[in-house]
Amino acid sequence: MNATANASTRQRKPRQKPARSIRLTLQPFDGNPGVVQITVGKERADYFVTPIPADFGRGFKVEKMGDEADPTAYHVNLDGEQRSCECKGFGRWHHCKHADGLAALVKAGQL
């Protein structure tokens, strides 16, 4: 019996990606940030979202609320189907919950 033949016949089940959603809970107004709630699986987090100037498309600054230990802000740029974000996820996978979520809100006419 060849152990190599048995190993190649085993199939791994593809990893189920957790469901993602975004909800605008406060519209940005008069220079004040808005608030979005991003849910990934069972994890839920609120973020301040502030429109910022961009050389092309639309720009936003996204800051996680209530995370004094990590006060990181990400800059998101949306230009049609093109997106970018400064977070590690976008750097590795070329998409992330911040850029994908804001693009969905823009497409829905909510931002």
MOPAC internal coordinates of N, CA, C and O (Angstrom, degrees):
PM7 1SCF
backbone

  N    0.0000 0     0.00 0     0.00 0    0    0    0
  C    1.4472 1     0.00 0     0.00 0    1    0    0
  C    1.5274 1   109.39 1     0.00 0    2    1    0
  O    1.2310 1   120.25 1   -45.53 1    3    2    1
  N    1.2896 1   117.12 1   134.47 1    3    2    1
  C    1.4478 1   123.10 1  -177.74 1    5    3    2
  C    1.5302 1   109.14 1   -99.30 1    6    5    3
  O    1.2310 1   119.75 1   -62.04 1    7    6    5
  N    1.3327 1   118.08 1   117.96 1    7    6    5
  C    1.4691 1   122.43 1  -178.76 1    9    7    6
  C    1.5183 1   111.83 1   -65.96 1   10    9    7
  O    1.2310 1   119.92 1   150.24 1   11   10    9
  N    1.3118 1   117.75 1   -29.76 1   11   10    9
  C    1.4616 1   121.67 1  -179.99 1   13   11   10
  C    1.5269 1   111.23 1   -65.90 1   14   13   11
  O    1.2310 1   120.05 1   140.38 1   15   14   13
  N    1.3062 1   117.50 1   -39.62 1   15   14   13
  C    1.4648 1   121.34 1  -179.79 1   17   15   14
  C    1.5203 1   110.65 1   -63.97 1   18   17   15
  O    1.2310 1   119.83 1   140.42 1   19   18   17
  N    1.3245 1   117.93 1   -39.58 1   19   18   17
  C    1.4581 1   120.88 1   179.92 1   21   19   18
  C    1.5245 1   111.78 1   -68.20 1   22   21   19
  O    1.2310 1   120.40 1   141.80 1   23   22   21
  N    1.3068 1   116.85 1   -38.20 1   23   22   21
  C    1.4595 1   120.76 1  -178.46 1   25   23   22
  C    1.5274 1   111.39 1   -65.25 1   26   25   23
  O    1.2310 1   120.25 1   144.22 1   27   26   25
  N    1.3309 1   117.13 1   -35.78 1   27   26   25
  C    1.4621 1   118.85 1  -177.43 1   29   27   26
  C    1.5291 1   112.42 1   -77.20 1   30   29   27
  O    1.2310 1   119.37 1   161.80 1   31   30   29
  N    1.3184 1   118.81 1   -18.20 1   31   30   29
  C    1.4604 1   120.56 1  -179.75 1   33   31   30
  C    1.5257 1   112.22 1   -84.42 1   34   33   31
  O    1.2310 1   119.90 1   163.68 1   35   34   33
  N    1.3106 1   117.81 1   -16.32 1   35   34   33
  C    1.4666 1   120.82 1   177.52 1   37   35   34
  C    1.5158 1   109.81 1   -72.60 1   38   37   35
  O    1.2310 1   121.16 1   -45.42 1   39   38   37
  N    1.2993 1   115.38 1   134.58 1   39   38   37
  C    1.4630 1   120.47 1   177.84 1   41   39   38
  C    1.5260 1   108.84 1  -113.80 1   42   41   39
  O    1.2310 1   120.94 1   -44.26 1   43   42   41
  N    1.2996 1   115.81 1   135.74 1   43   42   41
  C    1.4547 1   120.50 1   174.29 1   45   43   42
  C    1.5157 1   108.68 1   -89.22 1   46   45   43
  O    1.2310 1   121.25 1   -37.70 1   47   46   45
  N    1.3090 1   115.21 1   142.30 1   47   46   45
  C    1.4589 1   118.97 1   173.89 1   49   47   46
  C    1.5190 1   107.47 1   -73.84 1   50   49   47
  O    1.2310 1   119.96 1   -42.05 1   51   50   49
  N    1.3340 1   117.68 1   137.95 1   51   50   49
  C    1.4595 1   118.61 1   177.09 1   53   51   50
  C    1.5258 1   110.33 1   -64.50 1   54   53   51
  O    1.2310 1   121.15 1   -37.10 1   55   54   53
  N    1.3091 1   115.40 1   142.90 1   55   54   53
  C    1.4597 1   120.81 1   179.79 1   57   55   54
  C    1.5230 1   109.58 1   -66.54 1   58   57   55
  O    1.2310 1   120.49 1   -50.17 1   59   58   57
  N    1.3059 1   116.67 1   129.83 1   59   58   57
  C    1.4623 1   121.67 1   178.19 1   61   59   58
  C    1.5231 1   108.62 1   -76.75 1   62   61   59
  O    1.2310 1   120.27 1   -59.06 1   63   62   61
  N    1.3270 1   117.09 1   120.94 1   63   62   61
  C    1.4581 1   120.59 1   178.78 1   65   63   62
  C    1.5264 1   109.13 1   -75.97 1   66   65   63
  O    1.2310 1   120.16 1   -40.62 1   67   66   65
  N    1.3351 1   117.30 1   139.38 1   67   66   65
  C    1.4640 1   118.93 1   179.09 1   69   67   66
  C    1.5350 1   110.34 1   -68.88 1   70   69   67
  O    1.2310 1   121.12 1   -32.34 1   71   70   69
  N    1.3223 1   115.46 1   147.66 1   71   70   69
  C    1.4612 1   120.67 1   178.36 1   73   71   70
  C    1.5265 1   109.34 1   -65.44 1   74   73   71
  O    1.2310 1   120.79 1   -39.44 1   75   74   73
  N    1.3397 1   116.10 1   140.56 1   75   74   73
  C    1.4622 1   121.39 1   178.20 1   77   75   74
  C    1.5188 1   109.13 1  -121.32 1   78   77   75
  O    1.2310 1   120.94 1   -37.41 1   79   78   77
  N    1.3357 1   115.81 1   142.59 1   79   78   77
  C    1.4604 1   120.01 1   174.92 1   81   79   78
  C    1.5244 1   108.89 1  -149.47 1   82   81   79
  O    1.2310 1   121.39 1   -20.75 1   83   82   81
  N    1.3258 1   114.95 1   159.25 1   83   82   81
  C    1.4627 1   120.97 1   177.34 1   85   83   82
  C    1.5126 1   107.62 1  -137.75 1   86   85   83
  O    1.2310 1   121.33 1   -35.09 1   87   86   85
  N    1.3309 1   115.06 1   144.91 1   87   86   85
  C    1.4565 1   120.90 1  -179.95 1   89   87   86
  C    1.5246 1   108.42 1  -139.45 1   90   89   87
  O    1.2310 1   120.83 1   -50.19 1   91   90   89
  N    1.3258 1   116.01 1   129.81 1   91   90   89
  C    1.4654 1   121.01 1   175.77 1   93   91   90
  C    1.5245 1   107.23 1   -82.08 1   94   93   91
  O    1.2310 1   120.19 1   -65.03 1   95   94   93
  N    1.3339 1   117.23 1   114.97 1   95   94   93
  C    1.4622 1   120.14 1  -179.24 1   97   95   94
  C    1.5205 1   112.24 1   -99.86 1   98   97   95
  O    1.2310 1   119.90 1   159.88 1   99   98   97
  N    1.3390 1   117.80 1   -20.12 1   99   98   97
  C    1.4648 1   121.77 1   176.02 1  101   99   98
  C    1.5232 1   108.31 1  -148.93 1  102  101   99
  O    1.2310 1   120.72 1   -59.33 1  103  102  101
  N    1.3122 1   116.22 1   120.67 1  103  102  101
  C    1.4621 1   123.07 1   178.85 1  105  103  102
  C    1.5295 1   109.24 1   -69.32 1  106  105  103
  O    1.2310 1   118.99 1   -44.04 1  107  106  105
  N    1.3491 1   119.54 1   135.96 1  107  106  105
  C    1.4710 1   119.89 1   172.87 1  109  107  106
  C    1.5391 1   109.27 1   -61.97 1  110  109  107
  O    1.2310 1   120.19 1   -38.66 1  111  110  109
  N    1.3401 1   117.24 1   141.34 1  111  110  109
  C    1.4612 1   120.25 1  -179.54 1  113  111  110
  C    1.5190 1   110.75 1  -151.59 1  114  113  111
  O    1.2310 1   120.82 1   -35.84 1  115  114  113
  N    1.3305 1   116.04 1   144.16 1  115  114  113
  C    1.4709 1   123.54 1   174.84 1  117  115  114
  C    1.5276 1   113.77 1    45.39 1  118  117  115
  O    1.2310 1   120.01 1  -136.80 1  119  118  117
  N    1.3294 1   117.59 1    43.20 1  119  118  117
  C    1.4589 1   121.15 1   178.85 1  121  119  118
  C    1.5188 1   114.25 1    81.31 1  122  121  119
  O    1.2310 1   119.89 1   178.48 1  123  122  121
  N    1.3324 1   117.82 1    -1.52 1  123  122  121
  C    1.4591 1   121.68 1   178.05 1  125  123  122
  C    1.5258 1   109.71 1   -91.88 1  126  125  123
  O    1.2310 1   120.38 1   -33.41 1  127  126  125
  N    1.3360 1   116.87 1   146.59 1  127  126  125
  C    1.4652 1   118.41 1   179.75 1  129  127  126
  C    1.5209 1   111.80 1   -70.95 1  130  129  127
  O    1.2310 1   121.32 1   -25.52 1  131  130  129
  N    1.3129 1   115.08 1   154.48 1  131  130  129
  C    1.4527 1   121.37 1   171.09 1  133  131  130
  C    1.5175 1   108.19 1   -94.31 1  134  133  131
  O    1.2310 1   121.02 1     3.15 1  135  134  133
  N    1.3301 1   115.66 1  -176.85 1  135  134  133
  C    1.4617 1   120.93 1   179.20 1  137  135  134
  C    1.5245 1   108.63 1  -133.48 1  138  137  135
  O    1.2310 1   121.14 1   -47.01 1  139  138  137
  N    1.3349 1   115.42 1   132.99 1  139  138  137
  C    1.4627 1   121.25 1   173.01 1  141  139  138
  C    1.5230 1   108.09 1  -121.40 1  142  141  139
  O    1.2310 1   121.31 1   -29.25 1  143  142  141
  N    1.3195 1   115.09 1   150.75 1  143  142  141
  C    1.4558 1   121.13 1   175.98 1  145  143  142
  C    1.5202 1   107.44 1  -114.89 1  146  145  143
  O    1.2310 1   120.54 1   -59.72 1  147  146  145
  N    1.3263 1   116.57 1   120.28 1  147  146  145
  C    1.4627 1   122.00 1  -179.62 1  149  147  146
  C    1.5273 1   108.21 1  -108.52 1  150  149  147
  O    1.2310 1   121.03 1   -51.27 1  151  150  149
  N    1.3326 1   115.64 1   128.73 1  151  150  149
  C    1.4619 1   121.98 1   178.74 1  153  151  150
  C    1.5214 1   108.71 1  -117.92 1  154  153  151
  O    1.2310 1   120.92 1   -51.57 1  155  154  153
  N    1.3252 1   115.84 1   128.43 1  155  154  153
  C    1.4599 1   122.58 1   175.21 1  157  155  154
  C    1.5257 1   105.92 1  -128.29 1  158  157  155
  O    1.2310 1   120.78 1   -70.47 1  159  158  157
  N    1.3301 1   116.12 1   109.53 1  159  158  157
  C    1.4588 1   119.82 1  -174.38 1  161  159  158
  C    1.5121 1   109.28 1    63.63 1  162  161  159
  O    1.2310 1   120.50 1    57.01 1  163  162  161
  N    1.3283 1   116.64 1  -122.99 1  163  162  161
  C    1.4686 1   121.20 1   178.98 1  165  163  162
  C    1.5232 1   112.62 1   -97.26 1  166  165  163
  O    1.2310 1   120.51 1   176.67 1  167  166  165
  N    1.3375 1   116.62 1    -3.33 1  167  166  165
  C    1.4715 1   121.87 1  -179.89 1  169  167  166
  C    1.5272 1   109.82 1   -86.09 1  170  169  167
  O    1.2310 1   120.80 1   -49.25 1  171  170  169
  N    1.3324 1   116.08 1   130.75 1  171  170  169
  C    1.4598 1   121.07 1   179.63 1  173  171  170
  C    1.5287 1   108.77 1  -129.85 1  174  173  171
  O    1.2310 1   120.30 1   -44.94 1  175  174  173
  N    1.3319 1   117.02 1   135.06 1  175  174  173
  C    1.4663 1   120.88 1   180.00 1  177  175  174
  C    1.5224 1   109.41 1  -143.17 1  178  177  175
  O    1.2310 1   121.27 1   -34.78 1  179  178  177
  N    1.3278 1   115.17 1   145.22 1  179  178  177
  C    1.4592 1   121.84 1   176.20 1  181  179  178
  C    1.5198 1   109.25 1  -100.44 1  182  181  179
  O    1.2310 1   121.10 1   -37.05 1  183  182  181
  N    1.3309 1   115.50 1   142.95 1  183  182  181
  C    1.4587 1   122.30 1  -178.84 1  185  183  182
  C    1.5189 1   110.01 1  -132.64 1  186  185  183
  O    1.2310 1   120.80 1   -41.34 1  187  186  185
  N    1.3358 1   116.08 1   138.66 1  187  186  185
  C    1.4600 1   120.15 1   166.59 1  189  187  186
  C    1.5146 1   106.85 1   -74.07 1  190  189  187
  O    1.2310 1   120.08 1   -40.34 1  191  190  189
  N    1.3232 1   117.45 1   139.66 1  191  190  189
  C    1.4618 1   121.52 1   175.78 1  193  191  190
  C    1.5266 1   107.60 1  -130.65 1  194  193  191
  O    1.2310 1   121.33 1   -56.52 1  195  194  193
  N    1.3392 1   115.06 1   123.48 1  195  194  193
  C    1.4567 1   122.04 1  -176.77 1  197  195  194
  C    1.5202 1   109.78 1  -123.20 1  198  197  195
  O    1.2310 1   119.74 1   -57.36 1  199  198  197
  N    1.3362 1   118.11 1   122.64 1  199  198  197
  C    1.4727 1   119.01 1   174.10 1  201  199  198
  C    1.5298 1   109.42 1   -63.83 1  202  201  199
  O    1.2310 1   120.51 1   -43.34 1  203  202  201
  N    1.3341 1   116.63 1   136.66 1  203  202  201
  C    1.4692 1   121.70 1   178.67 1  205  203  202
  C    1.5302 1   108.70 1  -132.28 1  206  205  203
  O    1.2310 1   120.38 1   -22.10 1  207  206  205
  N    1.3344 1   116.87 1   157.90 1  207  206  205
  C    1.4724 1   119.17 1   177.93 1  209  207  206
  C    1.5283 1   110.94 1   -63.40 1  210  209  207
  O    1.2310 1   121.10 1   -32.83 1  211  210  209
  N    1.3254 1   115.50 1   147.17 1  211  210  209
  C    1.4666 1   121.23 1   178.40 1  213  211  210
  C    1.5194 1   108.78 1  -138.81 1  214  213  211
  O    1.2310 1   120.38 1   -31.75 1  215  214  213
  N    1.3325 1   116.87 1   148.25 1  215  214  213
  C    1.4620 1   121.50 1   177.69 1  217  215  214
  C    1.5223 1   111.31 1   -65.96 1  218  217  215
  O    1.2310 1   120.59 1   150.46 1  219  218  217
  N    1.3282 1   116.48 1   -29.54 1  219  218  217
  C    1.4624 1   121.19 1   176.83 1  221  219  218
  C    1.5204 1   107.81 1  -150.90 1  222  221  219
  O    1.2310 1   119.97 1   -27.77 1  223  222  221
  N    1.3136 1   117.66 1   152.23 1  223  222  221
  C    1.4541 1   121.28 1   179.99 1  225  223  222
  C    1.5115 1   111.49 1    65.94 1  226  225  223
  O    1.2310 1   121.00 1    31.76 1  227  226  225
  N    1.3249 1   115.69 1  -148.24 1  227  226  225
  C    1.4600 1   122.07 1  -179.45 1  229  227  226
  C    1.5146 1   109.71 1  -120.02 1  230  229  227
  O    1.2310 1   120.79 1   -39.26 1  231  230  229
  N    1.3317 1   116.10 1   140.74 1  231  230  229
  C    1.4505 1   121.48 1  -179.73 1  233  231  230
  C    1.5149 1   111.27 1  -115.55 1  234  233  231
  O    1.2310 1   120.97 1   -33.18 1  235  234  233
  N    1.3320 1   115.75 1   146.82 1  235  234  233
  C    1.4546 1   122.60 1   178.38 1  237  235  234
  C    1.5228 1   109.61 1  -141.71 1  238  237  235
  O    1.2310 1   121.00 1   -33.86 1  239  238  237
  N    1.3354 1   115.70 1   146.14 1  239  238  237
  C    1.4624 1   121.50 1   170.06 1  241  239  238
  C    1.5241 1   106.16 1  -106.43 1  242  241  239
  O    1.2310 1   120.44 1   -49.78 1  243  242  241
  N    1.3331 1   116.77 1   130.22 1  243  242  241
  C    1.4613 1   123.22 1  -177.65 1  245  243  242
  C    1.5215 1   108.22 1  -118.73 1  246  245  243
  O    1.2310 1   120.27 1   -54.87 1  247  246  245
  N    1.3502 1   117.09 1   125.13 1  247  246  245
  C    1.4658 1   122.17 1  -179.61 1  249  247  246
  C    1.5238 1   109.99 1  -130.07 1  250  249  247
  O    1.2310 1   120.31 1   -53.31 1  251  250  249
  N    1.3197 1   117.00 1   126.69 1  251  250  249
  C    1.4629 1   120.89 1   179.16 1  253  251  250
  C    1.5217 1   109.60 1   -68.13 1  254  253  251
  O    1.2310 1   120.64 1   -46.96 1  255  254  253
  N    1.3209 1   116.39 1   133.04 1  255  254  253
  C    1.4652 1   121.77 1  -179.48 1  257  255  254
  C    1.5258 1   110.57 1   -84.05 1  258  257  255
  O    1.2310 1   120.90 1   -35.61 1  259  258  257
  N    1.3244 1   115.88 1   144.39 1  259  258  257
  C    1.4478 1   121.17 1   173.66 1  261  259  258
  C    1.5114 1   115.04 1    71.47 1  262  261  259
  O    1.2310 1   119.61 1  -162.98 1  263  262  261
  N    1.3163 1   118.35 1    17.02 1  263  262  261
  C    1.4637 1   120.95 1  -179.14 1  265  263  262
  C    1.5286 1   108.59 1  -115.62 1  266  265  263
  O    1.2310 1   121.01 1  -107.68 1  267  266  265
  N    1.3400 1   115.68 1    72.32 1  267  266  265
  C    1.4714 1   120.51 1  -178.51 1  269  267  266
  C    1.5271 1   111.57 1   -63.64 1  270  269  267
  O    1.2310 1   120.41 1   153.49 1  271  270  269
  N    1.3285 1   116.83 1   -26.51 1  271  270  269
  C    1.4643 1   120.41 1  -179.72 1  273  271  270
  C    1.5213 1   111.62 1   -70.04 1  274  273  271
  O    1.2310 1   120.31 1   152.56 1  275  274  273
  N    1.3389 1   117.01 1   -27.44 1  275  274  273
  C    1.4649 1   121.20 1  -178.91 1  277  275  274
  C    1.5277 1   109.13 1  -135.90 1  278  277  275
  O    1.2310 1   120.12 1   -97.93 1  279  278  277
  N    1.3393 1   117.37 1    82.07 1  279  278  277
  C    1.4591 1   120.28 1  -176.33 1  281  279  278
  C    1.5375 1   113.70 1   -81.90 1  282  281  279
  O    1.2310 1   120.54 1  -144.03 1  283  282  281
  N    1.3232 1   116.56 1    35.97 1  283  282  281
  C    1.4562 1   121.55 1  -176.22 1  285  283  282
  C    1.5204 1   111.45 1   -70.14 1  286  285  283
  O    1.2310 1   121.07 1   -43.66 1  287  286  285
  N    1.3197 1   115.56 1   136.34 1  287  286  285
  C    1.4609 1   121.87 1   172.94 1  289  287  286
  C    1.5265 1   107.61 1  -112.89 1  290  289  287
  O    1.2310 1   120.59 1   -39.94 1  291  290  289
  N    1.3180 1   116.48 1   140.06 1  291  290  289
  C    1.4530 1   122.06 1   176.77 1  293  291  290
  C    1.5100 1   109.17 1  -112.84 1  294  293  291
  O    1.2310 1   120.86 1   -37.77 1  295  294  293
  N    1.3203 1   115.96 1   142.23 1  295  294  293
  C    1.4494 1   121.46 1   175.93 1  297  295  294
  C    1.5279 1   107.97 1  -103.27 1  298  297  295
  O    1.2310 1   121.26 1   -54.30 1  299  298  297
  N    1.3311 1   115.20 1   125.70 1  299  298  297
  C    1.4540 1   122.50 1  -177.16 1  301  299  298
  C    1.5230 1   108.03 1  -113.74 1  302  301  299
  O    1.2310 1   120.53 1   -44.66 1  303  302  301
  N    1.3331 1   116.59 1   135.34 1  303  302  301
  C    1.4618 1   121.50 1   175.98 1  305  303  302
  C    1.5197 1   108.47 1  -122.20 1  306  305  303
  O    1.2310 1   121.18 1   -49.13 1  307  306  305
  N    1.3268 1   115.35 1   130.87 1  307  306  305
  C    1.4633 1   122.16 1   178.30 1  309  307  306
  C    1.5121 1   108.47 1  -121.61 1  310  309  307
  O    1.2310 1   120.59 1   -53.09 1  311  310  309
  N    1.3207 1   116.48 1   126.91 1  311  310  309
  C    1.4603 1   121.70 1   178.55 1  313  311  310
  C    1.5263 1   107.61 1  -140.82 1  314  313  311
  O    1.2310 1   120.84 1   -90.18 1  315  314  313
  N    1.3335 1   116.00 1    89.82 1  315  314  313
  C    1.4606 1   119.76 1  -175.02 1  317  315  314
  C    1.5140 1   109.55 1    64.31 1  318  317  315
  O    1.2310 1   120.39 1    54.85 1  319  318  317
  N    1.3252 1   116.86 1  -125.15 1  319  318  317
  C    1.4686 1   121.34 1   178.67 1  321  319  318
  C    1.5334 1   112.14 1   -84.51 1  322  321  319
  O    1.2310 1   119.71 1   170.62 1  323  322  321
  N    1.3219 1   118.15 1    -9.38 1  323  322  321
  C    1.4628 1   122.63 1   179.61 1  325  323  322
  C    1.5272 1   109.44 1   -83.78 1  326  325  323
  O    1.2310 1   120.38 1   -42.13 1  327  326  325
  N    1.3388 1   116.88 1   137.87 1  327  326  325
  C    1.4601 1   122.47 1   179.83 1  329  327  326
  C    1.5153 1   109.70 1  -141.04 1  330  329  327
  O    1.2310 1   121.73 1   -26.00 1  331  330  329
  N    1.3235 1   114.29 1   154.00 1  331  330  329
  C    1.4617 1   119.35 1   170.84 1  333  331  330
  C    1.5167 1   108.46 1  -150.07 1  334  333  331
  O    1.2310 1   121.27 1   -26.08 1  335  334  333
  N    1.3285 1   115.18 1   153.92 1  335  334  333
  C    1.4617 1   122.59 1   177.38 1  337  335  334
  C    1.5194 1   106.84 1  -150.48 1  338  337  335
  O    1.2310 1   120.53 1   -28.58 1  339  338  337
  N    1.3170 1   116.60 1   151.42 1  339  338  337
  C    1.4601 1   121.03 1  -178.29 1  341  339  338
  C    1.5259 1   113.76 1   -87.92 1  342  341  339
  O    1.2310 1   119.75 1  -178.29 1  343  342  341
  N    1.3350 1   118.09 1     1.71 1  343  342  341
  C    1.4709 1   119.91 1  -177.06 1  345  343  342
  C    1.5323 1   111.09 1   -74.42 1  346  345  343
  O    1.2310 1   120.87 1   -16.21 1  347  346  345
  N    1.3377 1   115.94 1   163.79 1  347  346  345
  C    1.4686 1   121.62 1  -179.27 1  349  347  346
  C    1.5268 1   111.79 1   -64.19 1  350  349  347
  O    1.2310 1   120.29 1   142.82 1  351  350  349
  N    1.3333 1   117.05 1   -37.18 1  351  350  349
  C    1.4631 1   120.38 1  -179.68 1  353  351  350
  C    1.5109 1   111.98 1   -60.50 1  354  353  351
  O    1.2310 1   120.35 1   135.67 1  355  354  353
  N    1.3325 1   116.94 1   -44.33 1  355  354  353
  C    1.4599 1   119.65 1   179.27 1  357  355  354
  C    1.5237 1   110.23 1   -66.88 1  358  357  355
  O    1.2310 1   120.69 1   141.09 1  359  358  357
  N    1.3251 1   116.28 1   -38.91 1  359  358  357
  C    1.4616 1   119.95 1   178.59 1  361  359  358
  C    1.5206 1   112.62 1   -59.89 1  362  361  359
  O    1.2310 1   120.54 1   146.85 1  363  362  361
  N    1.3287 1   116.57 1   -33.15 1  363  362  361
  C    1.4620 1   119.69 1  -178.73 1  365  363  362
  C    1.5306 1   112.78 1   -90.46 1  366  365  363
  O    1.2310 1   120.27 1   136.41 1  367  366  365
  N    1.3376 1   117.09 1   -43.59 1  367  366  365
  C    1.4667 1   120.85 1  -170.80 1  369  367  366
  C    1.5338 1   114.43 1  -107.11 1  370  369  367
  O    1.2310 1   120.05 1   171.96 1  371  370  369
  N    1.3312 1   117.50 1    -8.04 1  371  370  369
  C    1.4709 1   122.99 1  -178.56 1  373  371  370
  C    1.5257 1   112.64 1    65.63 1  374  373  371
  O    1.2310 1   120.55 1  -158.00 1  375  374  373
  N    1.3252 1   116.55 1    22.00 1  375  374  373
  C    1.4645 1   122.95 1   168.16 1  377  375  374
  C    1.5288 1   106.40 1  -160.35 1  378  377  375
  O    1.2310 1   120.54 1   -22.09 1  379  378  377
  N    1.3213 1   116.58 1   157.91 1  379  378  377
  C    1.4610 1   120.24 1   179.98 1  381  379  378
  C    1.5106 1   109.35 1  -158.89 1  382  381  379
  O    1.2310 1   121.14 1   -10.53 1  383  382  381
  N    1.3331 1   115.42 1   169.47 1  383  382  381
  C    1.4564 1   120.65 1  -178.80 1  385  383  382
  C    1.5258 1   111.81 1   -66.36 1  386  385  383
  O    1.2310 1   119.66 1   150.87 1  387  386  385
  N    1.3207 1   118.26 1   -29.13 1  387  386  385
  C    1.4704 1   120.43 1  -178.99 1  389  387  386
  C    1.5253 1   110.55 1   -70.87 1  390  389  387
  O    1.2310 1   120.30 1   124.29 1  391  390  389
  N    1.3223 1   117.03 1   -55.71 1  391  390  389
  C    1.4733 1   121.08 1  -177.28 1  393  391  390
  C    1.5243 1   111.41 1   -67.73 1  394  393  391
  O    1.2310 1   119.94 1   135.93 1  395  394  393
  N    1.3278 1   117.72 1   -44.07 1  395  394  393
  C    1.4640 1   120.49 1  -179.83 1  397  395  394
  C    1.5265 1   110.94 1   -63.70 1  398  397  395
  O    1.2310 1   120.61 1   138.04 1  399  398  397
  N    1.3324 1   116.45 1   -41.96 1  399  398  397
  C    1.4616 1   120.61 1  -179.69 1  401  399  398
  C    1.5128 1   112.87 1   -66.08 1  402  401  399
  O    1.2310 1   120.16 1   133.49 1  403  402  401
  N    1.3333 1   117.30 1   -46.51 1  403  402  401
  C    1.4651 1   119.79 1   179.45 1  405  403  402
  C    1.5283 1   110.99 1   -65.45 1  406  405  403
  O    1.2310 1   120.21 1   142.94 1  407  406  405
  N    1.3323 1   117.20 1   -37.06 1  407  406  405
  C    1.4697 1   120.35 1   176.88 1  409  407  406
  C    1.5345 1   110.66 1   -61.52 1  410  409  407
  O    1.2310 1   120.64 1   140.92 1  411  410  409
  N    1.3368 1   116.39 1   -39.08 1  411  410  409
  C    1.4652 1   120.06 1   178.53 1  413  411  410
  C    1.5266 1   111.11 1   -65.69 1  414  413  411
  O    1.2310 1   120.29 1   140.89 1  415  414  413
  N    1.3352 1   117.04 1   -39.11 1  415  414  413
  C    1.4665 1   120.45 1   178.37 1  417  415  414
  C    1.5228 1   111.72 1   -67.83 1  418  417  415
  O    1.2310 1   120.37 1   140.50 1  419  418  417
  N    1.3438 1   116.89 1   -39.50 1  419  418  417
  C    1.4754 1   120.96 1   177.11 1  421  419  418
  C    1.5284 1   109.24 1   -64.08 1  422  421  419
  O    1.2310 1   120.36 1   134.63 1  423  422  421
  N    1.3222 1   116.91 1   -45.37 1  423  422  421
  C    1.4647 1   121.26 1  -179.12 1  425  423  422
  C    1.5368 1   111.36 1   -61.62 1  426  425  423
  O    1.2310 1   120.74 1   144.62 1  427  426  425
  N    1.3348 1   116.19 1   -35.38 1  427  426  425
  C    1.4715 1   121.73 1   179.52 1  429  427  426
  C    1.5417 1   112.24 1   -80.03 1  430  429  427
  O    1.2310 1   120.48 1   177.25 1  431  430  429
  N    1.3525 1   116.69 1    -2.75 1  431  430  429
  C    1.4627 1   120.93 1   179.34 1  433  431  430
  C    1.5181 1   113.71 1    76.74 1  434  433  431
  O    1.2310 1   120.08 1  -162.23 1  435  434  433
  N    1.3235 1   117.46 1    17.77 1  435  434  433
  C    1.4651 1   120.69 1  -178.58 1  437  435  434
  C    1.5270 1   112.82 1   -91.52 1  438  437  435
  O    1.2310 1   120.20 1   161.21 1  439  438  437
  N    1.3269 1   117.22 1   -18.79 1  439  438  437
  C    1.4822 1   121.25 1   178.03 1  441  439  438
  C    1.5180 1   109.26 1  -121.69 1  442  441  439
  O    1.2310 1   120.10 1   180.00 1  443  442  441

